[in-house]
């Protein structure tokens, strides 16, 4: 390189070929820096599959860039001089390459962005932070949309994104005459329902090196690596997307809320890991879904539901995250203080629904959205589990969990810890919901039809215990206030039976060992 280059740090969730910082760049004065750092691998003790996925995807992406003629400075975790942090590694790279400037795309997580914003003061070269334009809605646009609104509701934001993108729009009106077909997407699983197998990608040499590294270095982290089959390159991610659009999108809509014991993927796309890494463009996926509808290969309710998850919910929670950080991390409007139960890590519980969701989470670093919201999350909500402990758990255990998407979903959607800024009501439910939407209850020790006493499904008394203890806050909520009329009609004896059964169960919960979450000592 004849002149001083520009240094381009690329973070582990920025594995996109046309990333804003690289777009239009010439290769002869560009050095791309990629870093595996201890701080990111251990700020919580991430699931083993999550670390393998990110490291393997990074290494494959670096190889692709080199093959395309880019200069890539790649720092592996085991480099004896590895500084352990993004800031430390950028500092070392500046010493090596003497760049005239550092250009970096804004981080997805608040704590990383705070560190990046200090670089201009720390380093003796210009630092330019570029917006992440892989999203339909910028952080600034979301702030403008949210300004002066008393409540923020995803449905209205989603409609704006439909108008902006033109997806499923006909002459300014929603295709099919409705914005949202969610009412058609709540079918319970019928007997014998079975989804096609998603593509499973066998580890190549690079991935196997990462598996070996993680087993050796992070052996005490949660999770199994036996069934690691995630896509780690764009080509593999495209193959996974092809399979979804060819084989599963038709039934995705109707059965997106359904749960079947032992069927971990159902009809879900299983593309969230690839999207959040940057291997797939969510807008391109939405356009493919729309085309599938136009070609008569997928029903409108499935396509609309898929598009809503990406340009609706995903975009919305990102904007919400940046609007409410950092205090969203500490939100606890319901004053929930109970420790996370040990069975969230071991799966050792007689509640069949929870045991199966934890098993899938341990084996696959994945559970689908209804398992996360209405089984695992619902339990944490009605049992009064500490938001911080629940947030840490979700961040640890899921391969697609980055704080910008995990924290709003957990703190605000699942736990109502923000007091209703994001969700219009707490998503609390009794065992009847799980019984309706799954086959979990058939062979469970507990009975969803038994409301109190020995053998009663714990979700039943816990639901009423939750509603009772938060009556002052929730009774005025127009979406759930009428529930208290049902409670009052029960009478003191029945109410006491619910409360006593719930309290007996809560006392039996064994708190988890905090070492499952806290970072490993690097020494």
N, C-alpha and C positions, 0 to 999 in steps of 0.2 A: 504494500500500500504506500503510494507516494506521499499522500497527505495524512494528517491525523484523522483517524476514523471517528465515526459516531458509534457509541456503545448502546446496544438495544437489549436490555434485560427483558426476557420473556418468562412470565410466571407459569406455574404448573397448570393453571386453568385458562391459559391463553394460547392453546395449541391450534391456532387458526392460520391458514396459509396467507390470507390477506388481512392479517391484523393491522390495525390502523398505523402502528409505528413502522411497519415494514412496507406499507403500500407506497409504491412509487419510488422506492429506494433503489440505489445502484449497489451491486454486490462488492465493488472494488473498494468502497470506503465504509463498509459496514461490518461491525463485529456483533454477533448475536451472543448474548450471555444467558445460559440456562443453569439453574442452581438447585441441587438437592440439599436442603439445609435442615439441620436438627430442629431448629425452632418450629418449622412448619410440620415436621413429622411427629412432634411430641407436645405441642401446646395443649392438646388432649391426646390420650393414647388411642389414636385412630385404629379402627378395624384393620387387621392385617391386609385384607383384600384392597382396602382403600389406598394404603400406602403403595402396594404393588402396582395397582392400576395407575396411579399418578406417575410413579417413577418410570414404569414401563412405557406409558404413553409419551412421557417426556423424552426418553431415550430414543424411541422410534421416531419421534418428530424431529429430534436433532439429526438423526441419520438421514431422514428425508431432506432436510435443509442442506446438509453437506452434499448429498448427491445432486442437489439442484445448483450447487456452486456457491453456497453461502459459507462464510467463515463463522464457525460456531465454537465458542469457548464453553465447554460443558464441564461443570464441577460436580463430581459424584459425592455421595454422602461420605464415602470412606476415604476421600482425599485427606491425607494427614494434615494439610494446611487449611482445610475447610473451616471457615470462620463461624459457621453454625447459624448465620442469619443472612437475610437478603442484603441488609445494609453492609454487613461485614464483607460479603462476597462481592458486592459492587465496588467497595473500596479497594479490594485486592485486584479486581479486574481493571480498575482505573490505573493502578500502579503498573500492571502488565502492558496495557495497550495505549496509555496516554491519550485518551480520546479528547476531541474538542468539545464534545457534548454527550449527554446521556438522554436518550429518548425512551420513555416507558409509557405504556398504556395504564390508565388508572386501575387500581386493584379492586377486586370484587369484595374484599372484606375490609371493614373499617380499621381494624388494628394494623393491617398491612399498609393501607393508604396513609395512615398517620405516620408510619415510618418513612414512606416514600416522600411525603411532603417535607420531611426534614433534610432530604438529600441536598437540596440547593444550598443549605447552610453548611453542610458537612464536607462537600466536595469542591475542588478547585476547578470545576468546569460547569458549563451551563447544563441545567436539568429542565427538560420539557416533559410535562405530564399530559398525555393525550386522552381524550374521552374514549370510553369503550363503546364503539358504535355497532357492536354486535347485537345490541338490543333495539327494539322498535322505538322505545321511549327513553329519552335521556333522563338523567337524574334531575336536571334543571327543568325539563318539561313536566316531570311528575310533580315537582314542587309547585309549579305554576297551576297545574290542574288541582292540586290539593289546597291551594291557598283560598282562604275564606270559606271553605266547606266545613260545616258543623260535623258531618260524618263522612268517612271515606268508605265507599262500597265498591267492591270489585266489579259488580255488574255494570255500573255506569262507566267506569274506566274502560272496561272491556269493549263497550260499544264505541267508545272513542277510538280505540285501537282498530276495531273493524273498519271504521270510517277512514282512518289514516292509511291502512294497508289496502283497503278495497277487498279484503277477503270475505267471501260469502256475502257480497253485496250486489244487488240488482237495482240499478237506477236510483241509488241512494237509500234503498230499503233492504232489510235483511233477507237473504235468500230463504224461501219457504215461509216468509211472513212473520217469523219469530226470531228473536235474538238468541234465545237459549232453549235448548231441547232437553234440559236436564231431567224433566219429568218422565221422559221416555228412556232414561238411562239408569233405572233403578231396579232392574229385574233381579230377583233372587236366583240362585243357581238351581237349575232343574236337575233331577237325578240323571246321572251319567254325563253331565256336562264336562267336557274335557277340551282344553285348548291345544293347538299345535305346539310342538316343541320349538322354542326359539333357537337360532343358531348359537352353537357353543364353540368358542375359539380356543383351541389347544395352545398352551404356552409354547412360544418359540424360544430360541436360546436367550434372547434379551429378557423376555418375561421370566424365564426360569432363573436367570441371574438375580432378578429382582425378588423372586420368591425366596431364593436361598438367602439373600441379604436380609430380608424382613424376618424370616424364621430365626436367623442367627442374632439379629440386632434387636428385634422387637418381639421376641418370643413370648413375653408376658402380656402382650396386647390381646384384646378380645378378638375372637373370630377364628375361622378355619380357612386354610388355603387349599384344601383338597379339591374343592370344586371351583377353582378360579377359571372362569371362561369368559371374562368381559372382553369386548373389543378394545384394542389398544392403539389402533391406527384409523385414519379416516376411511381407508378402503374397507376395513372390517366393520366399522360403524355404518358405512353405506350398505354393506351386505345385510346387517341387522335391520336397517330401515327397509330395505327391499322386502325382507321376509315379513315384516309387520304389515306393510301395505298389501302384500300379496295374500297373506294367510290369516291375519288376525284383526284388521281394522273393522271388518264387517260386524264382528261381534263385540268389539271393544266398547262401543257406546252402551248397548243394553246391559252388558254384564260388568261394567267398570266398577261397580260397587260390590260385586259378588265375591264371596270367599269360600274356598273349598279346601278342606284339610289335605295337606301334602302337595297341592298344586300352587306353587309359589308365584308363578308369573301370570297365570290366567291369560287374558287377552291383551294385557298391557304391552306397550311398545318396548319397554326395557331400554329406552334410548336416553334416559335422563343423565346417565354417567357420561355418555359421549357428548351430549349437548353442553353439559356444564364444564367439561374439559375444553370445549371449543372445537371438537372434531366434526361436529355437525352444526349446520346453520338452522336455527329453529324456524326462521321465516321460509327457508327452502322446504322444510318439512311440512309447514302449513300449506304451502303452494302445491306440494305433492298430494296432500290430503284433499284439497279442494279439487284437484284434477281427477282424483279417484272418484269423487262424487259426480263430477261432470261426465265422466266416462261410464257411469253406471256401475262402478265396481265397489262402491261403499255407500251406505245409507247416510242421509243428511245428519241424523242424530249422532252417529259415530264421528263423522267428520267435524261437526260443530263442537262436540265435546273435546276432541283432540286439539283443535285450534284454540279453544277457550283455555285449555291448560297452558298453552305456550304464550300466546299474545295477550291472554287475559291474566290468569293467575300468576304465571312466572314473572311477567313484567310488573304486575301489581305489587307482589311481595318484595321485589327488588327496590322499587320506588319507596315503598313503605319502610323498608329497612333503613335506607339512607335518610329518610325524613325523620326517623325516630331514634337514630343512634346518637350517643352511646347509651342513653337511659333505658332503651328497650331491654338491654341485658339485665337490668335490675328490677324490671317491672314485676309487681306481685300484688295486683289489685285485690285478689281474694285472700291474701295473707296465708298462702299455703306453706306449711312448714315441715311436713312429714318427709322423712328420708326415702329415697328410691329403694324399693324392695330388692333383695338379693336375687330373686328369681328373674329380674330383668336381665341379669347377666348369665344365669345358669339355666334358665328355662324350667327349673324344678318347681312346678306348681300343678295342682290338680285342675286348675282352670284350663280346659283344653284349648280354648281360643288363644289365650295368652301364651301357653306353652308352644303352640305351633308357630305363632308369629315370632317368638324369640328364637325358635329353632331355625326358621328361614333366615332371620337376621344374622344369626351366628354363621350359618353355612354359606350364605350368599351375599352378605352385606346389603341386603335388600328386603323390603316388604312393600307391598303396593299401598296406594294412598289411603284406602279405607282401613286396611290393617293398622296403618300408622295413626290415623285419626280416630277411628271409632272402636278399636280394640285397645291398643297400647295407650294411645293418647286419652281416650275416654276414661280408662281406668285411672290414669294419673290425675286427671281433672277431678273426678268424683271422689277419689281417695285423698285429695289434698296434698299431692306430692310437691315438694319445693320446685318452683320453676327452674332455678339454676341447675339443680340436679337432673331434671328432665331434659333441659336444653343440652347439657353436656352429654347425656346418654345418646340423644339423637345425632349429635355432631360426631360422636365417636363411631357409632355402629353402622352408618349408612354410607355406601360408596359415593353416592351423589350429593352428600351433605356438605355444603359450604355455608358459612355463617349467614351470608346474605339471603339465602333461601331457607335455611333451617330455622333461624331464630324467629322470623315473623310467623312461620308456620306453627312453631311450637309455643312460643310465648303468647302470641296473640290469637291464633286460630284455635289451637288445641286447648290451651290452659286459660284463655281469657284473662291473662295476667295484665294486659294493657287496659282492662276495664271496658272494652268494647269499641276501641278505635277502629279495629280491623273487622271484627265479626259482629253481626247484629245480635247474637245471642251465644251463650256457651253451648258447645256441642256435647251436651250430656245426654246419655241414653241408658236405659235399663237393659237387662239381658234379652228382652224381647226383640230389640233391633238386631242383635247378633244372631239370634235364633232365626229371624226372618231372612237375613242376608247371607247365611252361611250354613254349612252342615256341621259346624263345630259342636253344637250342643247335643247331638244325638247320642254320642258315646261319652259324654262328660260326666264326671263324678257329681256335678251339681245340676240341678234342674231349673231351667229358665221359667217354668210354670210355678215353681215354689217361690213364694215371695219373701218369707221370713223363716227363721228357725234353722234347724239342722238340715243340710242338703240344699238350702236355697242358693240359687245363683248369686254370688256376691255382688254382681252388678245391680241387682234389684234393690237391696237395702242401701247400698252405697249411693245409688241415684237419689233416693229420698233423703238420705242423710245430707247429701250435698245441697239439695234444694232447700232443706230446712235450715241449715246453718248459714245460708246466704240469702235468706228471704228478704232482709232489709234492702239488699242491693238489687235483687233480681225481680221482685214482685211488680215493679213499675214497668218492666220491659214488656212491650206490647206483644212480642212474639211468644213469650212463655208465661206471662202473668196469670193466665187462666189455669195453669197447672196447680196453683195454690188453692183454687176452689176444690180441686180433686183431693188435695191433701187435707183440707179442712173437713171435707165430708167423711173422711175415714174415721174420725173420732179418736179419742185419746188412747184407747187400748191398741188399736191397729198401728197408730203412729209410734207408740212406744215399742211395739214389736219390731218395726222397721229400724228404729234408732238403736235399739239394743243389739239386734243382729249385726248391724253395720259396725258398731263399736267393738263388739267381740271379734269381728274379723280384722278390723284395723289394728287392734292390740296384737294380733297374731303375726303381723307382718314383720319380717326380719330385715332390718336396714342393710343396704349393700356396703361392701368394702369399698371405700373411696379410692383405693389404689387402682381400681379398674379405670379411673378417669384421669388421674393426675399424671403428669409427664414423668417419663423415665429419667433417672439421673444419668447424665451423659457419661460420667466417670465410671 
